[in-house]
Amino acid sequence: MRGYEHLPAEAIAVLRWLNRAGVDHVLVGAVARAARGDRSASGPVAIVPAPYGRNLDRLAHALNAVHARERFSVAMLGTGGSAHVGGLKFTAARLLRPACWMLSCGAYELDIEGRSGETPSYQELLYEAVRIELASGVSAEVAAPEDIEYYDHLRRTGVAPEMVVSRAG
């Protein structure tokens, strides 16, 4: 689509795959930032899936169909490379863990943000999101800029951002 030519073909392919699988989600992270106009943003597709059972079943089925594997960052490995762990069998229950799933789906990368008490709920994200058609037949609910920044901060620091209000006397 006009205006979104800067989005990587890999990201469009992942989003098309999620659309075809019928997975309801809100796009957060680097691709969401790029969809909101940041042409320098780069990174994997990151989503917050709708937490209801049928949706998580569809996501688990789609991940199993492409033999998704967990990937680990260079910082975690300390080796200057990346690694993949095979043999995962995804289920709706397994997708509900609080930590982020960093997955490799063949040549494509997908991060599924975890659910903790600190992160915004899917419904909260969806309320502020806007649906954008990013390519012909490929659309996504893209999180609000504040929510994208929230997940970027969480990814960078490992802790949720905290707002402190103080009054000078």
C-alpha positions in Angstrom: 0.0 0.0 0.0 1.1 3.5 -0.6 3.0 4.9 2.3 4.1 1.6 3.7 6.7 0.6 1.1 9.4 0.9 3.8 8.0 -2.1 5.7 10.1 -5.2 5.2 8.7 -7.9 2.9 9.3 -10.4 5.7 7.1 -8.5 8.1 4.3 -8.3 5.5 4.6 -12.1 5.0 4.3 -12.8 8.7 1.2 -10.5 9.0 -0.4 -12.1 5.9 0.2 -15.5 7.5 -1.4 -14.4 10.8 -4.4 -12.9 8.9 -4.9 -16.1 6.9 -4.7 -18.1 10.2 -7.4 -15.9 11.6 -5.3 -14.8 14.6 -6.6 -11.7 16.3 -3.8 -9.6 17.6 -2.5 -6.1 18.2 0.8 -5.2 16.5 3.5 -3.7 18.9 7.2 -3.3 18.6 9.4 -2.3 15.7 7.0 -3.2 12.9 4.2 -1.2 14.7 6.6 1.7 15.0 7.4 1.5 11.3 3.6 1.3 10.4 3.2 4.5 12.5 5.8 6.2 10.2 9.2 5.5 11.8 11.2 4.5 8.7 14.3 3.6 10.8 12.5 1.0 12.9 13.7 -2.5 12.4 13.1 -5.8 14.2 10.7 -8.8 14.2 7.0 -8.6 14.1 5.8 -8.4 17.7 2.2 -9.1 18.7 -0.1 -9.3 21.6 -2.7 -12.0 20.7 -6.3 -11.9 21.8 -6.4 -14.1 24.9 -9.5 -16.1 24.2 -9.2 -19.9 23.7 -10.2 -20.2 20.1 -7.8 -17.5 19.0 -4.9 -19.0 21.0 -5.7 -22.4 19.5 -5.5 -20.9 16.0 -2.2 -19.3 16.8 -0.8 -22.5 18.3 -2.0 -24.5 15.2 -0.3 -22.0 12.9 2.9 -22.0 14.9 3.0 -25.8 14.9 2.3 -25.9 11.1 5.4 -23.9 10.4 7.5 -25.7 13.0 8.2 -22.5 14.9 11.3 -22.6 17.1 12.3 -20.4 20.0 15.3 -18.1 19.2 17.7 -16.5 21.6 19.4 -13.2 21.3 23.2 -12.8 21.0 23.3 -11.1 24.4 21.7 -14.2 26.0 24.1 -16.6 24.3 27.3 -14.6 24.7 28.6 -16.2 21.5 28.1 -13.5 18.9 25.5 -15.7 17.1 22.0 -16.9 17.4 20.5 -20.2 18.3 17.2 -22.0 17.9 15.6 -24.6 20.0 13.4 -27.1 18.2 10.8 -29.6 19.3 8.3 -27.2 20.8 4.6 -28.2 20.6 2.5 -25.1 21.1 -0.8 -25.1 22.8 -3.2 -22.3 23.9 -2.1 -22.8 27.5 1.6 -22.7 26.7 1.1 -19.4 24.9 -0.3 -17.8 28.0 3.1 -17.7 29.9 4.2 -14.3 31.2 7.5 -14.1 29.3 7.8 -13.1 25.7 8.1 -15.9 23.1 10.9 -15.0 20.6 10.2 -17.3 17.7 11.7 -18.2 14.4 9.2 -19.4 11.8 11.5 -20.6 9.0 13.2 -17.5 7.7 10.7 -15.2 9.5 10.7 -13.9 13.1 7.7 -13.4 15.4 7.6 -12.2 19.0 4.6 -13.0 21.0 4.4 -10.7 24.0 3.7 -12.4 27.3 0.9 -11.6 29.7 1.8 -10.2 33.1 0.0 -8.1 35.6 2.1 -5.1 34.5 1.4 -5.1 30.8 -1.7 -3.6 29.2 -4.4 -6.1 28.4 -5.3 -7.0 24.8 -8.6 -5.1 25.2 -6.8 -2.0 26.5 -4.4 -2.1 23.5 -7.2 -2.7 21.0 -9.2 0.2 22.4 -6.4 2.6 21.5 -5.2 0.8 18.3 -6.0 1.8 14.7 -6.5 -0.7 11.9 -4.1 -0.1 9.0 -4.0 -1.8 5.7 -0.2 -2.3 5.2 -0.3 -4.1 1.9 -2.9 -5.4 -0.5 -5.0 -7.8 1.6 -2.9 -7.4 4.7 -4.1 -5.3 7.6 -3.3 -5.1 11.3 -4.5 -3.5 14.5 -1.5 -1.2 15.3 -1.0 -0.2 18.9 -1.1 3.5 19.9 2.3 5.2 20.0 2.3 5.2 23.8 1.7 1.4 23.9 4.4 0.8 21.3 6.8 2.8 23.5 5.7 0.8 26.5 6.7 -2.5 24.9 10.0 -1.0 23.5 10.9 0.2 27.0 10.0 -3.2 28.4 12.1 -5.0 25.8 15.1 -2.6 26.4 15.1 -2.7 30.2 13.2 -5.8 31.2 11.0 -3.8 33.5 7.7 -1.9 32.9 8.0 1.8 32.7 7.0 3.6 35.8 5.5 7.1 36.0 6.4 9.0 39.2 4.5 12.2 40.1 6.2 14.4 42.6 5.2 17.8 43.9 7.8 20.5 44.6 7.0 22.3 47.9 
